[in-house]
Amino acid sequence: GVSIKRLSRKLLYKVVLVVALLSQFIAIIADEGRVVRRFRGCDYFIADGDRGLYVLEWYGGYDPSEGDRISGDIGSYGFASVTYGNVNRTGRVWVEDFLESSSAAMDEINDHCN
C-alpha cells in the first residue's frame, strides 16, 4: 500500500511548487518604482515608476528614504504591502493615487500635508 509518509512528502512538494510559482507571479504583476520625494512632518511620499507618479502614505514597517526602490501592488487604490528592494525591508502603504503628473501629485501632497 501507499504510505502516509510518501503521500505527505508528495503533498509537501506540490505545496512548495505552488508557493514558488505564486511568488514569481506576484513579482511579475507588482508595480515598481523609486521613492523620489519625502515631505518633512508628513507620512505621504511620491514614487516614480511604470505608471507615472504614485502618491503613497506610509502606514507601517520600514519608513522609506528618497532613492529607495519600491515594489508591490501600488497600481491600485487602497492598502498595499510593499518591498523596498535596495534595503531588503517591507512596509505597508495606502495608495492615494497613481498615474499622476508632477502637478497632480503635488496637489495631492498639498491636500494632505499642509
Helices and strands as residue ranges (DSSP letters): H 4-29, E 31-38, E 44-49, E 52-61, E 69-72, E 78-84, E 89-100, H 102-113
